[in-house]
Amino acid sequence: MNAPFKTAAALGIEAGLHPAPDHQVAVIGLGYIGLPTAALLASYGWNVCGVDVSKRVVETVNAGGVHIEERDLDKLVHDAITARTLVASTEVPTASFYMIAVPTPLGEGNAPDISYVEAAARAIAPKILPGACVIVESTSPVGTTERVAEIISELRPDLVVPRDGSTEEADIALAYCPERVLPGRIVNELVHNDRVIGGVTPACAERAAVLYTSFVKGDCLYTTARVAETVKLVENSFRDVNIAFANELSMIADVIGVDVWDVIRLANRHPRVNILQPGPGVGGHCIAVDPWFLVAGAPAAARLVRTAREVNDHKAVHTEARICALLDAAPEGKIALLGLAFKPDIDDFRESPALEIAEALAHTHGNRILVVEPFTEDMPAALAGSGAELVTLDAALRTAEIVVVLVDHTAFKHLGPDDLAGKLVFDTRGMLRR
Ligand code: SAJ
């Protein structure tokens, strides 16, 4: 089972293949991945039912709206709802393809929690008919697709469910196909990125490929479900380890008294060096989470991956301590915290180090804090009631003696020396240097 499966061409699958109109896709989970994928599939001619446990999300989507901010998504959803190729429901329908795109959070002790994937499998099981294909897209610990197989087979003893290594002809297909799109560019990357399609058996990969080759313009690469699960975790761990190196360098630079941005800029002029950018820590629901799934699968072996997570988490603590030193240096002054999102130009606050830092400071210095975040109209719940105020950039600059750049949103990039004259400035992103 370690040999790669055949390519799409070898399987006789043509890119751009359009499905029969009665082909239904059920996308379970209408979040950052599920909703764009559902709307995109609808725009490529599939009849799509997006399923979510939240009535509010279902109502918003059925009204042609979106509950998340993502470039090009509102028009895509609006058009699909108007064309009636997309509907949303709290109930799982009978469909030709089921795509599971629900969250897989971290539980106690950074252990992966796949209960939402398991719940989706339980909801699909009573509806699934022979010939259908179940695809897991949720980032998951290795072995999750096999767990989905187990659940469906327990609940549907009438069906032959595919098993790794089994040659028995199965009634349904089961595959793992990780999403690998960048928040802020999801709609574009869904179409243009290469996709890894991991079948529980080669026949399963072939079946799942029918869905992906209908809209993916990148290459579709075939492998086993277990390899595909590992590939996803490795991609995000690779980035986490590399950002950890940059963050560790920034802390080393603080100790030895050199400018980390100069060091990185000059080191990157070496033809084989490409250091990433330090920041206040690593956020988002992917890179700050997924490496733990790899650690959970091989705790003793995954030493570098675990350490990178620890370094990146520690960077937020280190940043908070540096900000506290500035607050002590100007004991009467207000502080402007620029940005709360987990990265520039998005409204996503999940696992955001900027928010974590602001929250910690709000507990100790609430009434000295001015928060500037163009991607929210309301103060996040974590800061509400702390005394911290959400203000415009202009208002913050008028009042604050200390300015900290936590997120390099485009809305802050025009700031120059005149705007910051006479203030204590801490730029965690190197934005003012660019
Ligand atoms: N960051 C730095 N320094 C850098 C680059 C990023 O501190 O040089 C920080 C960001 O500020 C942010 C965090 O890392 O807090 C993650 O941001 P990101 O842009 O690196 O990645 P995500 O989480 O938005 O998306 C990642 C992508 N994975 C990879 O690039 C390997 C995306 O392709 C995945 O689909 C996504 O995770 C996911 O859903 O898994």
Residues whose N, C-alpha, C, O or C-beta is under 5 A from the ligand:
A	BS01	SAJ	E179 R180 V181 L182 P183 E235 N236 R239 I243 L276 Q277 P278 G279 G281 V282 G283 G284 C286 I287 F342 K343
